Amino acid sequence: MAAYQSEERVTYQTLKEWALNSYFDFCRDRGITMGMSHLEVIGYIDYDFEDGFQRPIEDLMWRVILLVLAGGWHSEWHHRTRQIIVDKLVEHDLESLLDNIPADEAETFLHDLKILKLI
């Protein structure tokens, strides 16, 4: 999939829906019948959106969603993804990334970052 570009920013909720839809579709279409592991399913979702998104906040949100879906079950993948998120937080000021995000959406995202001990 090419980098997703849109006039409008993709919301955190929409990104979660896309990830879950991709997860479900892959498990239904290939995962179960081919005996794929959970790591392979997560890898597919990551690959499905490999070119990322147009805005840094969308990429950051996407990485957080993948981290949650991976459930901490794959140590190496978990640590690598956490590092990608930390690097994005260092590269971009979180406060400025959240500048134009509606308060309720920003609150939900910040809550998730805190639960994951990323902030």
N, C-alpha and C positions, 0 to 999 in steps of 0.2 A: 504494500500500500504506500503510495506517495505521501509525503508530509501533508497532513490535513490542514487546509487553509480555508478560512471563512471570514466573512466580514465581521461576524459576531464571535466572541469568545465562547469556547465550549465550557459549559458549567461542570463543576465537580460531580454533580449528580448524573449528568449525561455521560461523563467519562466512566463513572462506575457502571452505568447501564451498559455501555459499549463493552466494557471488560467482561461483565457477567454474561452478556449475550455471546461474546466470542468464546468464553469458557464453556458455556452450555453447548453451543453449536459444535465446537471441536470434540467435546466428550461424546455427544450424541452421534456425530458423523464418523469419527475415527477413533477417539480415545478408548471407548469401551470395546468396540469390535476388534481393535488392533492391540489391545492390552497396553495402552500407553501409561507411563508413570505420571504422577502428579507433576514432577519436574518437566516432563515433556509437554504437558498441557500448558503450564506456565510459560515455557519457552515458546510455544506456538503463539500464545496471546501476545507476548513480547515481540515476536517476529511479525505478527499480523499488523502491528503498528510501528514497525522498526524505524521508519523515517520520522517518527515523532509528530509533533504538532508545531504550529506556527509560533505560538507564544511560549515564553519560558514558564509561565505559571501553569499552562496546560501540561507541559512536559513534567514539571515537578509533581503536579497532581497525579498524573498517569503513573509515575514511578512509585508514589505512595500507595496507589491502588494495587499495583502489582505486588508490592511488598506485603500488603495485607492478604491478598489472595494466595500468596505462596505460604502463608501461615507459619513461617519460621522452620518449616520441615526440611529445608535444604540449606545447610549451614553456609557453604561456599557461595551459593546464589544469594542468600540472605545478606551476607556481609558485603558482597559486591554491590548489590542494589542499594543497601544503606549508604555505602560510600558514594555512589552516584548521587543520591539525594543530598548528602552532606556537601558534596562538591557544588551542586546546584545552589544550595543555600548560601555557600560562601561566595559563589560567583554573582549571585543576584541578591539584593537586599530584600528579605521577605516582606518587610513592611511596604516597600514600594511595589512589589509584585501584587500585593493585596489591595493596593490603593483604589482600584476601580472595581473591586469585587463587592457585591452586595454583602451587608453586614452578617446576615444569617449564614450565607455560604462561607464567608471567611471564618466565622466562628466554628462551623462544622469542620472545616479543613484544619484550623489551628488545634481544635480538640483532638483530631486524629494524629496530628504531628506530636502533640504532647503525650498521648497514650503510647505512641511508638517511641517515645523518648528521643525524638529528633530535634526538639526545641525544649 
